[in-house]
Amino acid sequence: MEKKTDDLECRSKRNNIIIHGMERRKDETSDECEAVLKEMITDKLELSEDVQFDRVHRLSAKPNSPMIARCTFYQDKVKMLRAKRKLQGSQIFIGEDFSMRVRDIRRKLLPHLKLARSEGKRATMVFDHLLIEGKKHVLDADGEVLKELR
């Protein structure tokens, strides 16, 4: 039941992106959040302004808290994630929104990802597993040891 609930949560977050590092403007409203995000998309990501959002807001009232945006179209999310390399060297980071369980797994996978890349292997993190040289790797039941799936 827990696995099914987690799957539903991840599906509901499928069109969401999280943006870290964007400065909060004084008395910022959700409409202003969207305007700031669209400005960043056109200026820094060099994408057209036709990206549409259902909702954009901050995750908390804290200064410079992350912004979460729900894209109307999944392809808009994909465009932004592909263009996020243009943000290298800036303080802004764009990532996907996942459930708490998946975020925990990804946090544990990160050292394995860095190790594989330092060994010169082609490695990427996809959802809750790693692809290393085209082969799927997951953590064992304890969440410690990386094992290859066949």
Backbone torsions as a table, in degrees:
resi	resn	phi	psi	omega
1	MET	NA	-40.1	179.3
2	GLU	-63.1	-40.4	179.6
3	LYS	-64.9	-39.9	-179.8
4	LYS	-66.8	-42.4	178.1
5	THR	-62.0	-43.2	178.9
6	ASP	-62.8	-41.7	178.6
7	ASP	-61.7	-43.6	178.6
8	LEU	-63.8	-39.6	178.5
9	GLU	-63.4	-43.8	179.6
10	CYS	-64.8	-38.4	178.1
11	ARG	-66.1	-36.6	179.9
12	SER	-70.6	-21.9	179.8
13	LYS	-97.2	6.8	-174.0
14	ARG	-55.3	-38.0	-177.0
15	ASN	-93.5	5.7	-176.9
16	ASN	-89.1	145.7	168.4
17	ILE	-128.2	153.3	176.9
18	ILE	-117.7	132.7	-178.1
19	ILE	-117.7	118.4	178.1
20	HIS	-103.0	148.5	171.1
21	GLY	91.7	5.1	177.8
22	MET	-91.0	125.5	-177.2
23	GLU	-65.9	139.8	177.9
24	ARG	-82.8	132.4	174.9
25	ARG	-85.9	155.7	-177.5
26	LYS	-60.9	132.3	179.4
27	ASP	52.2	45.7	-176.4
28	GLU	-71.7	130.2	175.9
29	THR	-100.6	171.9	-180.0
30	SER	-66.0	-32.1	175.6
31	ASP	-65.1	-39.5	177.4
32	GLU	-68.6	-35.5	175.3
33	CYS	-57.4	-46.2	-179.4
34	GLU	-64.0	-41.2	179.2
35	ALA	-63.6	-42.6	178.3
36	VAL	-63.4	-42.1	-179.9
37	LEU	-65.4	-44.5	179.5
38	LYS	-63.5	-36.3	176.9
39	GLU	-62.3	-44.7	178.8
40	MET	-63.6	-39.1	-178.9
41	ILE	-62.9	-43.1	-179.1
42	THR	-76.4	-40.4	-176.3
43	ASP	-76.9	-50.0	-172.5
44	LYS	-94.2	-40.5	-179.7
45	LEU	-86.4	-12.9	178.8
46	GLU	56.4	40.9	175.6
47	LEU	-104.4	159.9	179.7
48	SER	-69.3	160.4	-175.8
49	GLU	-77.3	-1.2	-175.2
50	ASP	-81.4	9.4	174.6
51	VAL	-67.2	128.4	-176.4
52	GLN	-112.6	144.5	179.9
53	PHE	-124.2	143.2	172.3
54	ASP	-78.8	-38.7	-176.9
55	ARG	-159.9	142.0	176.2
56	VAL	-136.6	130.5	177.6
57	HIS	-159.8	168.8	175.8
58	ARG	-83.8	152.7	-179.8
59	LEU	-78.4	-22.4	177.8
60	SER	-154.2	177.0	-179.9
61	ALA	-86.2	-2.5	-178.3
62	LYS	-65.9	151.2	177.7
63	PRO	-60.6	134.5	177.3
64	ASN	56.1	33.6	174.8
65	SER	-68.9	157.1	-179.3
66	PRO	-60.7	154.0	178.2
67	MET	-105.3	141.3	175.6
68	ILE	-119.4	137.0	-178.3
69	ALA	-131.9	134.1	175.5
70	ARG	-103.5	112.6	179.8
71	CYS	-74.8	139.8	177.8
72	THR	-66.9	-38.3	-178.4
73	PHE	-119.0	133.4	-179.6
74	TYR	-57.8	-37.4	-178.6
75	GLN	-62.9	-30.3	175.5
76	ASP	-64.9	-39.8	177.5
77	LYS	-62.3	-44.8	-179.4
78	VAL	-61.6	-42.4	178.5
79	LYS	-58.8	-44.5	-178.8
80	MET	-67.3	-40.4	179.7
81	LEU	-66.7	-35.3	177.0
82	ARG	-68.9	-33.2	-177.2
83	ALA	-86.4	-4.5	-174.4
84	LYS	-64.3	-16.2	176.6
85	ARG	-61.4	-25.9	179.4
86	LYS	-68.6	-12.0	179.5
87	LEU	-89.4	-3.9	-179.0
88	GLN	-58.9	136.6	-178.5
89	GLY	91.2	-8.9	176.2
90	SER	-102.5	176.3	179.7
91	GLN	-87.7	-1.9	-175.1
92	ILE	-93.7	137.0	177.3
93	PHE	-133.7	134.5	177.5
94	ILE	-113.3	133.7	178.3
95	GLY	-143.4	172.9	178.8
96	GLU	-86.2	158.7	178.6
97	ASP	-100.1	123.9	-179.5
98	PHE	-126.9	166.5	175.3
99	SER	-69.1	165.5	-179.2
100	MET	-60.5	-40.7	179.6
101	ARG	-60.4	-45.7	-179.3
102	VAL	-67.4	-38.5	177.6
103	ARG	-61.6	-40.1	178.3
104	ASP	-63.9	-43.7	178.7
105	ILE	-62.2	-45.5	-179.3
106	ARG	-61.9	-37.1	178.0
107	ARG	-62.9	-39.0	179.3
108	LYS	-74.4	-28.1	179.8
109	LEU	-77.6	-23.9	-174.2
110	LEU	-55.0	-46.3	177.8
111	PRO	-60.5	-35.8	178.6
112	HIS	-67.9	-37.7	177.3
113	LEU	-63.9	-47.2	179.8
114	LYS	-62.9	-39.9	178.6
115	LEU	-63.0	-46.7	-179.8
116	ALA	-60.8	-42.5	179.8
117	ARG	-67.6	-36.9	179.2
118	SER	-67.4	-23.9	176.3
119	GLU	-84.7	4.3	177.8
120	GLY	83.0	13.5	179.4
121	LYS	-88.5	151.2	175.8
122	ARG	-82.9	114.1	-174.9
123	ALA	-139.1	138.7	175.8
124	THR	-140.2	154.4	176.6
125	MET	-100.5	127.3	179.0
126	VAL	-126.0	115.9	-179.6
127	PHE	51.6	-104.2	-177.2
128	ASP	-118.7	28.4	177.8
129	HIS	-148.9	169.3	177.4
130	LEU	-108.8	145.2	168.4
131	LEU	-109.1	112.8	179.3
132	ILE	-117.0	116.9	-176.7
133	GLU	52.9	37.8	176.6
134	GLY	81.5	0.9	-179.5
135	LYS	-108.8	138.1	-177.4
136	LYS	-78.2	131.4	177.5
137	HIS	-126.4	137.5	178.2
138	VAL	-130.7	164.4	175.1
139	LEU	-81.9	149.9	177.2
140	ASP	-70.5	-179.5	-176.0
141	ALA	-60.0	-30.5	179.0
142	ASP	-80.0	-13.6	-179.3
143	GLY	77.7	23.0	-176.1
144	GLU	-114.2	-47.1	-172.2
145	VAL	-99.9	134.0	178.5
146	LEU	-86.7	130.4	179.1
147	LYS	-129.9	148.1	-179.5
148	GLU	-86.2	135.0	174.8
149	LEU	-94.4	145.4	179.8
150	ARG	-110.0	NA	NA
